[in-house]
Amino acid sequence: MPKSTLKNLAIIMDGNGRWAKQRGLNRTKGHEAGAETIRDITTYCANHEEIETVTFYAFSTENWKRPKLEVDFLMRLLDRYLKNELKTYQKENIQFKAIGNIHEFSKTLQTRIRKTEEETKDNTALTQVLALNYGGRAEITSAVNSLIEKGKIILSEEDISSALQTPYSDVDLLVRTSGEQRISNYLLWQLSYAEFHFTDTLWPDFSAEELDRIINEFKQRNRRFGGL
Ligand code: FPP
């Protein structure tokens, strides 16, 4: 009998650059291929009966340190992705939500993000969350500050959970591609009791078939949440 249920899945997409390099291509080609993988995995999740949210780490607060050309490319790619994706969101009944410091993006990109959220807000099969200009510590800090501003003095875990940007407070399974085994300031609060799976596959090569195998393995795990 499967033991674990999977409602909230989180993914660290890594390895676009190495995928491109292996093929003698520019890193930007790796990001383009990576955007295709996001579409495939999101569609798989929308058709999976248990999964309610999938959260992708698309741009971290540290990613601004990359060369300006690459950052500019990622911004344009994100805008193009959201523009093209609207039909998939509507067809597959997917709600889109962004988390992170969106206000530091260009006005055009902010408008695209807000418009996509607005146009998909009634969709119910899945929520696709993109973490954009996101950092876990920053998210917790701003949740705490927003509670202080509201006059709270003593905070409970529930207070903090409900002030986070994510529409859930616990991730069930985290998958990271490309062989790196770290969490890179991702969803620090929400990963407290998550199961982790690291795969050597580079993100552009990651597929729904591999995710399906990972989920089947996850479902056999016995999650004890600190109990016996
Ligand atoms: C890591 O690869 C990837 C990222 C910078 C984040 C993910 C970005 C995408 C999948 C691009 C498209 C995103 C959207 C939302 C359209 P890396 O460049 O760190 O790879 P490397 O470690 O091999 O250099």
Boltz pocket constraint, residues with backbone or C-beta under 6 A from the ligand:
constraints:
  - pocket:
      binder: B
      contacts: [[A, 13], [A, 14], [A, 15], [A, 16], [A, 17], [A, 18], [A, 19], [A, 30], [A, 31], [A, 32], [A, 34], [A, 35], [A, 38], [A, 57], [A, 58], [A, 59], [A, 63], [A, 74], [A, 77], [A, 78], [A, 81], [A, 130], [A, 203]]
      max_distance: 6.0
